[in-house]
Amino acid sequence: MRVVYTHEKISDDGVSCFLAGPTPVSSDIKSWRKDAIKYFEKHSFKGTLYIPEFRDKSYYDDKTGLCEIRWDQSALEQASVVMF
C-alpha cells in the first residue's frame, strides 16, 4: 500500500482511494485518517491512499497554505474511489 499526502507526487498506480471528509486544522486535533490507514493495512489494500492532509503536522500550526485546491483536485481526478 502506498500513502500519498498533500504536496506529495500523485501518480497512476492503478487502484486508489481518496479519503475525503473533515480535516484537522491544528496539530492538536487527531486525524481520523490515521485509523482509516490502519484499517486499509489490516485488510491488505494493495493500492494508493490519497490523504488530503500534510504528513508533517507542524504545517497546520503555520496556517499558511492550508487550502491546497490543485493537489486535492488532481488526487480526486486520479482516485478510483472517493470515500467519505
C-alpha positions as a Markdown table, in Angstrom:
| # | Residue | x | y | z |
|---|---|---|---|---|
| 1 | Met | 0.0 | 0.0 | 0.0 |
| 2 | Arg | 1.2 | 3.5 | -0.8 |
| 3 | Val | 0.1 | 6.5 | 1.2 |
| 4 | Val | 0.3 | 9.9 | -0.5 |
| 5 | Tyr | -0.2 | 13.1 | 1.5 |
| 6 | Thr | -0.8 | 16.7 | 0.3 |
| 7 | His | 2.1 | 18.1 | -1.7 |
| 8 | Glu | 3.4 | 14.6 | -2.5 |
| 9 | Lys | 3.6 | 13.2 | -6.0 |
| 10 | Ile | 0.4 | 11.9 | -7.5 |
| 11 | Ser | 0.8 | 9.0 | -9.9 |
| 12 | Asp | -1.2 | 6.5 | -11.8 |
| 13 | Asp | -0.5 | 3.3 | -9.9 |
| 14 | Gly | -3.8 | 1.5 | -10.6 |
| 15 | Val | -6.4 | 1.2 | -7.8 |
| 16 | Ser | -6.5 | 4.2 | -5.5 |
| 17 | Cys | -8.8 | 5.8 | -2.9 |
| 18 | Phe | -9.1 | 9.5 | -1.9 |
| 19 | Leu | -10.0 | 9.7 | 1.8 |
| 20 | Ala | -12.3 | 12.8 | 1.7 |
| 21 | Gly | -14.1 | 14.3 | 4.8 |
| 22 | Pro | -13.2 | 16.6 | 7.7 |
| 23 | Thr | -9.5 | 17.6 | 8.0 |
| 24 | Pro | -7.9 | 18.7 | 11.3 |
| 25 | Val | -7.0 | 22.4 | 11.2 |
| 26 | Ser | -4.4 | 22.3 | 14.1 |
| 27 | Ser | -1.8 | 19.8 | 15.2 |
| 28 | Asp | -3.5 | 19.1 | 18.5 |
| 29 | Ile | -6.6 | 17.5 | 16.7 |
| 30 | Lys | -6.2 | 13.8 | 16.0 |
| 31 | Ser | -6.9 | 12.9 | 12.4 |
| 32 | Trp | -9.4 | 10.1 | 11.8 |
| 33 | Arg | -7.4 | 9.2 | 8.7 |
| 34 | Lys | -4.7 | 7.5 | 10.8 |
| 35 | Asp | -7.3 | 4.9 | 11.9 |
| 36 | Ala | -8.5 | 4.6 | 8.3 |
| 37 | Ile | -5.0 | 3.9 | 7.1 |
| 38 | Lys | -4.6 | 1.2 | 9.7 |
| 39 | Tyr | -7.9 | -0.3 | 8.5 |
| 40 | Phe | -6.7 | -0.5 | 4.9 |
| 41 | Glu | -3.4 | -2.0 | 6.1 |
| 42 | Lys | -5.2 | -4.6 | 8.2 |
| 43 | His | -7.3 | -5.6 | 5.1 |
| 44 | Ser | -4.2 | -5.8 | 2.9 |
| 45 | Phe | -5.1 | -3.0 | 0.5 |
| 46 | Lys | -2.6 | -3.0 | -2.4 |
| 47 | Gly | -3.4 | 0.4 | -4.0 |
| 48 | Thr | -2.7 | 4.0 | -3.2 |
| 49 | Leu | -4.4 | 6.1 | -0.5 |
| 50 | Tyr | -4.6 | 9.8 | -1.2 |
| 51 | Ile | -4.7 | 11.7 | 2.1 |
| 52 | Pro | -5.6 | 15.4 | 1.9 |
| 53 | Glu | -3.5 | 16.3 | 4.9 |
| 54 | Phe | 0.1 | 17.2 | 5.4 |
| 55 | Arg | 2.4 | 14.4 | 6.5 |
| 56 | Asp | 4.1 | 16.9 | 8.9 |
| 57 | Lys | 1.5 | 18.1 | 11.4 |
| 58 | Ser | 3.6 | 21.2 | 12.3 |
| 59 | Tyr | 2.4 | 22.6 | 9.0 |
| 60 | Tyr | -1.0 | 23.1 | 10.4 |
| 61 | Asp | 0.3 | 25.4 | 13.1 |
| 62 | Asp | 1.7 | 27.7 | 10.4 |
| 63 | Lys | -1.8 | 28.5 | 9.0 |
| 64 | Thr | -0.4 | 29.3 | 5.5 |
| 65 | Gly | -1.3 | 27.3 | 2.5 |
| 66 | Leu | -3.8 | 25.1 | 4.3 |
| 67 | Cys | -6.0 | 25.2 | 1.2 |
| 68 | Glu | -4.4 | 23.0 | -1.4 |
| 69 | Ile | -7.0 | 23.1 | -4.1 |
| 70 | Arg | -4.8 | 22.0 | -7.0 |
| 71 | Trp | -3.4 | 18.9 | -5.2 |
| 72 | Asp | -6.9 | 17.9 | -4.0 |
| 73 | Gln | -8.3 | 18.3 | -7.5 |
| 74 | Ser | -5.6 | 16.2 | -9.1 |
| 75 | Ala | -5.8 | 13.5 | -6.4 |
| 76 | Leu | -9.6 | 13.4 | -6.7 |
| 77 | Glu | -9.4 | 13.0 | -10.5 |
| 78 | Gln | -6.8 | 10.3 | -10.2 |
| 79 | Ala | -8.6 | 8.3 | -7.5 |
| 80 | Ser | -10.5 | 5.2 | -8.5 |
| 81 | Val | -12.8 | 5.8 | -5.4 |
| 82 | Val | -13.6 | 8.8 | -3.3 |
| 83 | Met | -14.5 | 7.7 | 0.2 |
| 84 | Phe | -16.1 | 9.8 | 2.9 |
